[in-house]
Amino acid sequence: MLRGYPMPSESQRAAGMHLVNTFEERFDDLDGYSEEHALVKLLASSMSNSVVSLASFERNVRRFTCTGTIFRHMPYEMTILTSASLVRCLGDEAKFVNKLKIKVCLPNGKLAVGKLWKYDCNYNIAIVKTKSFLEFHGAHIHGVQFNSELFQTNLVAIGRCYESGQLMASSGMLLHKNSILDCQELMVATCKITKAGIGGPLIDSSGNFVGMNFYSKDETPFLPVSILLKCFKHFEISGRVVKPSLGLRVGSLGAQKLSICEEIHRSFPHAHGIYVEMVLDGSPAALSGIKGGDLISTLDGVALSNAQEVLYIL
Protein backbone atom coordinates (compact mmCIF):
# COMPACT_ATOMS: atom_id res chain seq x y z
CA MET A 1 0.00 0.00 0.00
CA LEU A 2 1.32 3.44 -0.95
CA ARG A 3 0.88 6.21 1.60
CA GLY A 4 0.16 9.80 0.68
CA TYR A 5 3.49 11.04 2.05
CA PRO A 6 7.15 10.18 1.30
CA MET A 7 8.94 7.77 3.63
CA PRO A 8 12.64 8.38 4.51
CA SER A 9 15.06 6.39 2.37
CA GLU A 10 17.26 3.67 3.83
CA SER A 11 20.29 6.01 3.84
CA GLN A 12 18.25 8.75 5.54
CA ARG A 13 17.09 6.33 8.23
CA ALA A 14 20.69 5.19 8.74
CA ALA A 15 21.62 8.85 9.29
CA GLY A 16 19.03 9.10 12.06
CA MET A 17 16.21 10.74 10.10
CA HIS A 18 12.67 9.64 10.86
CA LEU A 19 9.18 10.70 9.92
CA VAL A 20 7.24 12.55 12.63
CA ASN A 21 3.54 13.35 12.99
CA THR A 22 2.39 10.54 10.72
CA PHE A 23 -1.19 9.36 10.80
CA GLU A 24 -0.13 6.20 12.65
CA GLU A 25 1.69 7.93 15.51
CA ARG A 26 0.13 7.02 18.84
CA PHE A 27 -0.62 9.66 21.45
CA ASP A 28 -1.49 7.85 24.64
CA ASP A 29 0.90 7.44 27.57
CA LEU A 30 -1.14 5.36 29.97
CA ASP A 31 1.34 2.75 31.20
CA GLY A 32 1.28 4.13 34.73
CA TYR A 33 -0.84 2.83 37.58
CA SER A 34 -2.21 6.12 38.87
CA GLU A 35 -5.90 6.64 39.52
CA GLU A 36 -6.01 9.16 36.67
CA HIS A 37 -4.58 6.67 34.15
CA ALA A 38 -6.99 3.99 35.34
CA LEU A 39 -9.96 6.32 34.90
CA VAL A 40 -8.84 7.42 31.42
CA LYS A 41 -8.46 3.81 30.30
CA LEU A 42 -11.90 2.91 31.65
CA LEU A 43 -13.52 5.88 29.90
CA ALA A 44 -11.78 5.14 26.59
CA SER A 45 -12.75 1.47 26.84
CA SER A 46 -16.38 2.40 27.41
CA MET A 47 -16.32 4.27 24.06
CA SER A 48 -14.31 1.68 22.14
CA ASN A 49 -17.23 0.09 20.29
CA SER A 50 -18.19 3.51 18.91
CA VAL A 51 -14.71 4.59 17.73
CA VAL A 52 -13.40 3.66 14.28
CA SER A 53 -10.60 4.77 12.00
CA LEU A 54 -11.00 5.70 8.35
CA ALA A 55 -8.74 6.00 5.31
CA SER A 56 -9.32 7.51 1.88
CA PHE A 57 -7.68 6.15 -1.26
CA GLU A 58 -7.14 7.50 -4.76
CA ARG A 59 -6.43 4.44 -6.87
CA ASN A 60 -3.91 2.53 -4.73
CA VAL A 61 -2.51 5.58 -2.91
CA ARG A 62 -3.74 6.26 0.59
CA ARG A 63 -4.38 10.00 0.93
CA PHE A 64 -5.51 10.48 4.53
CA THR A 65 -6.43 8.61 7.67
CA CYS A 66 -8.29 9.80 10.74
CA THR A 67 -10.56 8.71 13.57
CA GLY A 68 -14.35 8.68 13.50
CA THR A 69 -17.27 8.19 15.89
CA ILE A 70 -20.31 6.05 15.16
CA PHE A 71 -22.90 8.77 15.37
CA ARG A 72 -25.99 6.74 14.62
CA HIS A 73 -26.58 2.98 14.45
CA MET A 74 -29.52 1.74 12.37
CA PRO A 75 -30.41 -1.88 11.47
CA TYR A 76 -29.18 -1.38 7.90
CA GLU A 77 -26.37 1.20 8.20
CA MET A 78 -24.04 3.06 10.56
CA THR A 79 -23.46 6.81 10.34
CA ILE A 80 -19.93 7.96 11.20
CA LEU A 81 -18.86 11.48 12.14
CA THR A 82 -15.31 12.44 11.16
CA SER A 83 -13.12 15.19 9.72
CA ALA A 84 -13.65 16.42 6.15
CA SER A 85 -9.85 16.34 5.78
CA LEU A 86 -10.50 12.73 4.81
CA VAL A 87 -11.71 13.90 1.39
CA ARG A 88 -10.09 17.32 0.91
CA CYS A 89 -7.34 18.07 -1.61
CA LEU A 90 -3.93 18.12 0.06
CA GLY A 91 -2.74 21.11 -1.98
CA ASP A 92 -6.00 23.08 -1.91
CA GLU A 93 -8.18 22.43 1.13
CA ALA A 94 -11.04 24.43 -0.39
CA LYS A 95 -11.51 21.62 -2.90
CA PHE A 96 -12.65 18.05 -2.38
CA VAL A 97 -11.43 14.99 -4.24
CA ASN A 98 -14.05 13.13 -6.26
CA LYS A 99 -14.34 9.35 -6.47
CA LEU A 100 -12.21 8.56 -3.47
CA LYS A 101 -12.53 5.10 -1.96
CA ILE A 102 -13.13 5.11 1.79
CA LYS A 103 -12.33 2.18 4.06
CA VAL A 104 -13.46 1.96 7.67
CA CYS A 105 -11.37 0.07 10.22
CA LEU A 106 -13.93 -1.23 12.71
CA PRO A 107 -13.28 -1.69 16.45
CA ASN A 108 -12.69 -5.43 15.88
CA GLY A 109 -10.01 -4.72 13.26
CA LYS A 110 -12.11 -5.71 10.26
CA LEU A 111 -12.47 -3.41 7.25
CA ALA A 112 -15.71 -2.14 5.74
CA VAL A 113 -16.44 0.04 2.72
CA GLY A 114 -17.52 3.59 3.57
CA LYS A 115 -19.50 6.04 1.47
CA LEU A 116 -19.31 9.81 1.87
CA TRP A 117 -22.79 11.18 2.62
CA LYS A 118 -22.33 14.87 3.49
CA TYR A 119 -19.51 17.27 4.32
CA ASP A 120 -19.02 20.90 5.28
CA CYS A 121 -15.88 22.88 4.42
CA ASN A 122 -16.31 25.62 7.04
CA TYR A 123 -16.57 23.28 10.02
CA ASN A 124 -14.36 20.63 8.39
CA ILE A 125 -16.76 17.80 9.21
CA ALA A 126 -17.84 14.82 7.12
CA ILE A 127 -20.49 12.14 7.50
CA VAL A 128 -19.61 8.67 6.21
CA LYS A 129 -22.04 5.76 6.03
CA THR A 130 -21.22 2.07 6.08
CA LYS A 131 -22.87 -1.31 6.59
CA SER A 132 -24.35 -1.93 10.04
CA PHE A 133 -22.76 -4.41 12.45
CA LEU A 134 -24.72 -5.53 15.51
CA GLU A 135 -21.72 -5.71 17.86
CA PHE A 136 -21.09 -1.95 17.62
CA HIS A 137 -23.25 0.92 18.78
CA GLY A 138 -23.67 4.63 18.31
CA ALA A 139 -22.16 7.00 20.87
CA HIS A 140 -24.57 8.71 23.26
CA ILE A 141 -24.54 12.15 21.68
CA HIS A 142 -26.75 14.84 23.15
CA GLY A 143 -26.46 18.46 24.25
CA VAL A 144 -23.83 19.19 26.93
CA GLN A 145 -23.80 22.35 29.03
CA PHE A 146 -20.43 24.13 28.85
CA ASN A 147 -20.74 25.48 32.38
CA SER A 148 -18.22 26.02 35.18
CA GLU A 149 -18.45 22.35 36.20
CA LEU A 150 -17.29 21.17 32.79
CA PHE A 151 -14.27 23.51 33.00
CA GLN A 152 -13.28 21.75 36.24
CA THR A 153 -13.61 18.15 35.08
CA ASN A 154 -11.15 15.94 33.22
CA LEU A 155 -11.75 15.40 29.52
CA VAL A 156 -10.53 12.46 27.43
CA ALA A 157 -9.62 12.66 23.73
CA ILE A 158 -9.89 9.27 21.97
CA GLY A 159 -8.46 8.05 18.68
CA ARG A 160 -7.82 4.84 16.76
CA CYS A 161 -4.87 4.06 14.46
CA TYR A 162 -5.81 2.84 11.01
CA GLU A 163 -3.06 0.30 10.38
CA SER A 164 -2.85 -1.23 13.85
CA GLY A 165 -6.45 -0.59 14.88
CA GLN A 166 -5.22 0.32 18.37
CA LEU A 167 -7.28 2.57 20.61
CA MET A 168 -5.59 5.70 22.04
CA ALA A 169 -6.55 8.18 24.73
CA SER A 170 -5.22 11.38 26.31
CA SER A 171 -6.64 13.38 29.20
CA GLY A 172 -6.79 17.13 29.72
CA MET A 173 -8.91 20.09 30.78
CA LEU A 174 -11.12 22.61 29.02
CA LEU A 175 -9.50 26.03 28.48
CA HIS A 176 -10.94 29.55 28.41
CA LYS A 177 -9.31 30.43 25.09
CA ASN A 178 -9.98 30.58 21.38
CA SER A 179 -8.36 28.19 18.94
CA ILE A 180 -5.64 29.36 16.58
CA LEU A 181 -7.45 27.50 13.79
CA ASP A 182 -9.73 29.47 11.51
CA CYS A 183 -13.12 28.59 12.98
CA GLN A 184 -14.73 30.78 15.62
CA GLU A 185 -16.82 27.98 17.10
CA LEU A 186 -13.84 25.81 18.05
CA MET A 187 -13.06 25.35 21.73
CA VAL A 188 -9.75 24.15 23.18
CA ALA A 189 -8.71 21.36 25.57
CA THR A 190 -5.24 20.59 26.95
CA CYS A 191 -5.33 16.97 25.74
CA LYS A 192 -2.34 16.25 23.48
CA ILE A 193 -3.07 14.07 20.48
CA THR A 194 -1.37 13.26 17.19
CA LYS A 195 -2.81 13.53 13.69
CA ALA A 196 -4.16 10.00 14.10
CA GLY A 197 -6.72 11.44 16.52
CA ILE A 198 -8.20 13.97 14.07
CA GLY A 199 -11.97 13.45 13.92
CA GLY A 200 -12.06 11.48 17.16
CA PRO A 201 -14.40 12.05 20.11
CA LEU A 202 -13.77 14.16 23.20
CA ILE A 203 -15.70 12.94 26.25
CA ASP A 204 -16.12 14.13 29.83
CA SER A 205 -15.57 12.15 33.05
CA SER A 206 -19.11 10.76 32.82
CA GLY A 207 -18.58 9.47 29.28
CA ASN A 208 -20.68 12.20 27.65
CA PHE A 209 -19.68 13.18 24.11
CA VAL A 210 -18.35 16.75 24.29
CA GLY A 211 -17.06 17.35 20.77
CA MET A 212 -14.94 16.24 17.80
CA ASN A 213 -11.17 16.74 17.90
CA PHE A 214 -8.78 18.44 15.50
CA TYR A 215 -5.00 18.63 15.67
CA SER A 216 -2.74 21.38 16.95
CA LYS A 217 0.80 20.93 18.26
CA ASP A 218 0.35 21.82 21.94
CA GLU A 219 -3.42 21.50 22.48
CA THR A 220 -6.55 19.99 21.03
CA PRO A 221 -9.10 22.25 19.30
CA PHE A 222 -12.53 20.65 19.10
CA LEU A 223 -15.94 21.42 17.64
CA PRO A 224 -18.55 21.35 20.43
CA VAL A 225 -21.36 18.82 20.32
CA SER A 226 -24.01 21.56 20.12
CA ILE A 227 -22.59 22.77 16.79
CA LEU A 228 -22.24 19.20 15.50
CA LEU A 229 -25.88 18.42 16.29
CA LYS A 230 -26.95 21.61 14.55
CA CYS A 231 -24.91 20.69 11.46
CA PHE A 232 -26.38 17.18 11.36
CA LYS A 233 -29.89 18.64 11.54
CA HIS A 234 -29.07 20.97 8.64
CA PHE A 235 -27.73 18.03 6.61
CA GLU A 236 -30.99 16.14 7.10
CA ILE A 237 -33.26 19.10 6.33
CA SER A 238 -31.49 20.94 3.51
CA GLY A 239 -28.52 18.75 2.61
CA ARG A 240 -26.00 21.41 3.66
CA VAL A 241 -25.04 23.56 6.63
CA VAL A 242 -26.62 27.00 6.55
CA LYS A 243 -24.54 29.48 8.54
CA PRO A 244 -25.76 33.08 8.73
CA SER A 245 -23.09 35.77 8.63
CA LEU A 246 -23.61 38.16 11.54
CA GLY A 247 -20.37 40.09 11.12
CA LEU A 248 -19.08 39.83 14.67
CA ARG A 249 -16.48 37.89 16.61
CA VAL A 250 -17.16 36.97 20.20
CA GLY A 251 -15.12 35.30 22.91
CA SER A 252 -15.56 34.03 26.44
CA LEU A 253 -14.95 36.69 29.07
CA GLY A 254 -12.36 34.50 30.77
CA ALA A 255 -10.35 34.31 27.55
CA GLN A 256 -9.77 38.08 27.37
CA LYS A 257 -6.70 39.96 28.58
CA LEU A 258 -6.57 40.78 32.27
CA SER A 259 -6.76 44.52 31.53
CA ILE A 260 -10.09 44.01 29.72
CA CYS A 261 -11.48 41.84 32.54
CA GLU A 262 -10.40 44.47 35.09
CA GLU A 263 -12.07 47.28 33.15
CA ILE A 264 -15.33 45.37 32.87
CA HIS A 265 -15.43 44.27 36.50
CA ARG A 266 -14.61 47.78 37.68
CA SER A 267 -17.92 48.95 36.17
CA PHE A 268 -19.83 45.69 36.65
CA PRO A 269 -18.44 43.73 39.65
CA HIS A 270 -20.68 40.71 39.00
CA ALA A 271 -20.38 40.76 35.23
CA HIS A 272 -20.70 37.53 33.27
CA GLY A 273 -21.36 36.67 29.66
CA ILE A 274 -19.72 36.92 26.25
CA TYR A 275 -17.32 39.65 25.18
CA VAL A 276 -17.76 41.17 21.71
CA GLU A 277 -14.23 41.33 20.27
CA MET A 278 -15.01 42.80 16.85
CA VAL A 279 -17.95 43.99 14.74
CA LEU A 280 -17.77 44.56 10.98
CA ASP A 281 -19.09 47.89 9.67
CA GLY A 282 -22.44 47.54 7.96
CA SER A 283 -22.95 43.98 9.21
CA PRO A 284 -26.26 42.73 10.72
CA ALA A 285 -24.62 42.91 14.16
CA ALA A 286 -23.55 46.54 13.63
CA LEU A 287 -26.95 47.54 12.29
CA SER A 288 -28.59 46.04 15.39
CA GLY A 289 -26.45 48.29 17.61
CA ILE A 290 -23.84 45.80 18.82
CA LYS A 291 -20.37 47.33 19.24
CA GLY A 292 -16.90 46.00 19.97
CA GLY A 293 -16.35 45.87 23.72
CA ASP A 294 -19.98 45.05 24.50
CA LEU A 295 -20.83 42.28 26.92
CA ILE A 296 -23.75 39.96 26.09
CA SER A 297 -25.03 38.32 29.27
CA THR A 298 -28.23 36.67 28.01
CA LEU A 299 -29.70 35.71 24.64
CA ASP A 300 -33.27 34.50 24.16
CA GLY A 301 -33.52 34.16 27.92
CA VAL A 302 -30.42 31.96 28.14
CA ALA A 303 -27.59 33.04 30.47
CA LEU A 304 -24.34 32.89 28.48
CA SER A 305 -20.99 31.59 29.68
CA ASN A 306 -19.07 30.84 26.46
CA ALA A 307 -18.98 31.99 22.85
CA GLN A 308 -20.24 28.71 21.45
CA GLU A 309 -23.61 29.17 23.16
CA VAL A 310 -24.14 32.43 21.25
CA LEU A 311 -23.26 30.85 17.92
CA TYR A 312 -25.47 27.83 18.61
CA ILE A 313 -28.55 29.91 19.52
CA LEU A 314 -28.07 32.18 16.50
C-alpha positions in Angstrom: 0.0 0.0 0.0 1.3 3.4 -0.9 0.9 6.2 1.6 0.2 9.8 0.7 3.5 11.0 2.0 7.2 10.2 1.3 8.9 7.8 3.6 12.6 8.4 4.5 15.1 6.4 2.4 17.3 3.7 3.8 20.3 6.0 3.8 18.2 8.8 5.5 17.1 6.3 8.2 20.7 5.2 8.7 21.6 8.9 9.3 19.0 9.1 12.1 16.2 10.7 10.1 12.7 9.6 10.9 9.2 10.7 9.9 7.2 12.6 12.6 3.5 13.3 13.0 2.4 10.5 10.7 -1.2 9.4 10.8 -0.1 6.2 12.6 1.7 7.9 15.5 0.1 7.0 18.8 -0.6 9.7 21.5 -1.5 7.9 24.6 0.9 7.4 27.6 -1.1 5.4 30.0 1.3 2.8 31.2 1.3 4.1 34.7 -0.8 2.8 37.6 -2.2 6.1 38.9 -5.9 6.6 39.5 -6.0 9.2 36.7 -4.6 6.7 34.2 -7.0 4.0 35.3 -10.0 6.3 34.9 -8.8 7.4 31.4 -8.5 3.8 30.3 -11.9 2.9 31.6 -13.5 5.9 29.9 -11.8 5.1 26.6 -12.7 1.5 26.8 -16.4 2.4 27.4 -16.3 4.3 24.1 -14.3 1.7 22.1 -17.2 0.1 20.3 -18.2 3.5 18.9 -14.7 4.6 17.7 -13.4 3.7 14.3 -10.6 4.8 12.0 -11.0 5.7 8.3 -8.7 6.0 5.3 -9.3 7.5 1.9 -7.7 6.2 -1.3 -7.1 7.5 -4.8 -6.4 4.4 -6.9 -3.9 2.5 -4.7 -2.5 5.6 -2.9 -3.7 6.3 0.6 -4.4 10.0 0.9 -5.5 10.5 4.5 -6.4 8.6 7.7 -8.3 9.8 10.7 -10.6 8.7 13.6 -14.4 8.7 13.5 -17.3 8.2 15.9 -20.3 6.0 15.2 -22.9 8.8 15.4 -26.0 6.7 14.6 -26.6 3.0 14.4 -29.5 1.7 12.4 -30.4 -1.9 11.5 -29.2 -1.4 7.9 -26.4 1.2 8.2 -24.0 3.1 10.6 -23.5 6.8 10.3 -19.9 8.0 11.2 -18.9 11.5 12.1 -15.3 12.4 11.2 -13.1 15.2 9.7 -13.6 16.4 6.1 -9.9 16.3 5.8 -10.5 12.7 4.8 -11.7 13.9 1.4 -10.1 17.3 0.9 -7.3 18.1 -1.6 -3.9 18.1 0.1 -2.7 21.1 -2.0 -6.0 23.1 -1.9 -8.2 22.4 1.1 -11.0 24.4 -0.4 -11.5 21.6 -2.9 -12.7 18.1 -2.4 -11.4 15.0 -4.2 -14.1 13.1 -6.3 -14.3 9.4 -6.5 -12.2 8.6 -3.5 -12.5 5.1 -2.0 -13.1 5.1 1.8 -12.3 2.2 4.1 -13.5 2.0 7.7 -11.4 0.1 10.2 -13.9 -1.2 12.7 -13.3 -1.7 16.5 -12.7 -5.4 15.9 -10.0 -4.7 13.3 -12.1 -5.7 10.3 -12.5 -3.4 7.3 -15.7 -2.1 5.7 -16.4 0.0 2.7 -17.5 3.6 3.6 -19.5 6.0 1.5 -19.3 9.8 1.9 -22.8 11.2 2.6 -22.3 14.9 3.5 -19.5 17.3 4.3 -19.0 20.9 5.3 -15.9 22.9 4.4 -16.3 25.6 7.0 -16.6 23.3 10.0 -14.4 20.6 8.4 -16.8 17.8 9.2 -17.8 14.8 7.1 -20.5 12.1 7.5 -19.6 8.7 6.2 -22.0 5.8 6.0 -21.2 2.1 6.1 -22.9 -1.3 6.6 -24.3 -1.9 10.0 -22.8 -4.4 12.5 -24.7 -5.5 15.5 -21.7 -5.7 17.9 -21.1 -2.0 17.6 -23.2 0.9 18.8 -23.7 4.6 18.3 -22.2 7.0 20.9 -24.6 8.7 23.3 -24.5 12.1 21.7 -26.7 14.8 23.2 -26.5 18.5 24.3 -23.8 19.2 26.9 -23.8 22.4 29.0 -20.4 24.1 28.8 -20.7 25.5 32.4 -18.2 26.0 35.2 -18.5 22.4 36.2 -17.3 21.2 32.8 -14.3 23.5 33.0 -13.3 21.8 36.2 -13.6 18.1 35.1 -11.1 15.9 33.2 -11.8 15.4 29.5 -10.5 12.5 27.4 -9.6 12.7 23.7 -9.9 9.3 22.0 -8.5 8.1 18.7 -7.8 4.8 16.8 -4.9 4.1 14.5 -5.8 2.8 11.0 -3.1 0.3 10.4 -2.9 -1.2 13.8 -6.5 -0.6 14.9 -5.2 0.3 18.4 -7.3 2.6 20.6 -5.6 5.7 22.0 -6.5 8.2 24.7 -5.2 11.4 26.3 -6.6 13.4 29.2 -6.8 17.1 29.7 -8.9 20.1 30.8 -11.1 22.6 29.0 -9.5 26.0 28.5 -10.9 29.5 28.4 -9.3 30.4 25.1 -10.0 30.6 21.4 -8.4 28.2 18.9 -5.6 29.4 16.6 -7.4 27.5 13.8 -9.7 29.5 11.5 -13.1 28.6 13.0 -14.7 30.8 15.6 -16.8 28.0 17.1 -13.8 25.8 18.1 -13.1 25.4 21.7 -9.8 24.1 23.2 -8.7 21.4 25.6 -5.2 20.6 26.9 -5.3 17.0 25.7 -2.3 16.3 23.5 -3.1 14.1 20.5 -1.4 13.3 17.2 -2.8 13.5 13.7 -4.2 10.0 14.1 -6.7 11.4 16.5 -8.2 14.0 14.1 -12.0 13.5 13.9 -12.1 11.5 17.2 -14.4 12.0 20.1 -13.8 14.2 23.2 -15.7 12.9 26.3 -16.1 14.1 29.8 -15.6 12.1 33.0 -19.1 10.8 32.8 -18.6 9.5 29.3 -20.7 12.2 27.6 -19.7 13.2 24.1 -18.4 16.8 24.3 -17.1 17.3 20.8 -14.9 16.2 17.8 -11.2 16.7 17.9 -8.8 18.4 15.5 -5.0 18.6 15.7 -2.7 21.4 17.0 0.8 20.9 18.3 0.3 21.8 21.9 -3.4 21.5 22.5 -6.6 20.0 21.0 -9.1 22.3 19.3 -12.5 20.7 19.1 -15.9 21.4 17.6 -18.6 21.3 20.4 -21.4 18.8 20.3 -24.0 21.6 20.1 -22.6 22.8 16.8 -22.2 19.2 15.5 -25.9 18.4 16.3 -27.0 21.6 14.6 -24.9 20.7 11.5 -26.4 17.2 11.4 -29.9 18.6 11.5 -29.1 21.0 8.6 -27.7 18.0 6.6 -31.0 16.1 7.1 -33.3 19.1 6.3 -31.5 20.9 3.5 -28.5 18.8 2.6 -26.0 21.4 3.7 -25.0 23.6 6.6 -26.6 27.0 6.6 -24.5 29.5 8.5 -25.8 33.1 8.7 -23.1 35.8 8.6 -23.6 38.2 11.5 -20.4 40.1 11.1 -19.1 39.8 14.7 -16.5 37.9 16.6 -17.2 37.0 20.2 -15.1 35.3 22.9 -15.6 34.0 26.4 -15.0 36.7 29.1 -12.4 34.5 30.8 -10.4 34.3 27.5 -9.8 38.1 27.4 -6.7 40.0 28.6 -6.6 40.8 32.3 -6.8 44.5 31.5 -10.1 44.0 29.7 -11.5 41.8 32.5 -10.4 44.5 35.1 -12.1 47.3 33.2 -15.3 45.4 32.9 -15.4 44.3 36.5 -14.6 47.8 37.7 -17.9 49.0 36.2 -19.8 45.7 36.7 -18.4 43.7 39.6 -20.7 40.7 39.0 -20.4 40.8 35.2 -20.7 37.5 33.3 -21.4 36.7 29.7 -19.7 36.9 26.2 -17.3 39.6 25.2 -17.8 41.2 21.7 -14.2 41.3 20.3 -15.0 42.8 16.9 -18.0 44.0 14.7 -17.8 44.6 11.0 -19.1 47.9 9.7 -22.4 47.5 8.0 -23.0 44.0 9.2 -26.3 42.7 10.7 -24.6 42.9 14.2 -23.5 46.5 13.6 -26.9 47.5 12.3 -28.6 46.0 15.4 -26.4 48.3 17.6 -23.8 45.8 18.8 -20.4 47.3 19.2 -16.9 46.0 20.0 -16.3 45.9 23.7 -20.0 45.0 24.5 -20.8 42.3 26.9 -23.7 40.0 26.1 -25.0 38.3 29.3 -28.2 36.7 28.0 -29.7 35.7 24.6 -33.3 34.5 24.2 -33.5 34.2 27.9 -30.4 32.0 28.1 -27.6 33.0 30.5 -24.3 32.9 28.5 -21.0 31.6 29.7 -19.1 30.8 26.5 -19.0 32.0 22.8 -20.2 28.7 21.4 -23.6 29.2 23.2 -24.1 32.4 21.2 -23.3 30.8 17.9 -25.5 27.8 18.6 -28.5 29.9 19.5 -28.1 32.2 16.5 
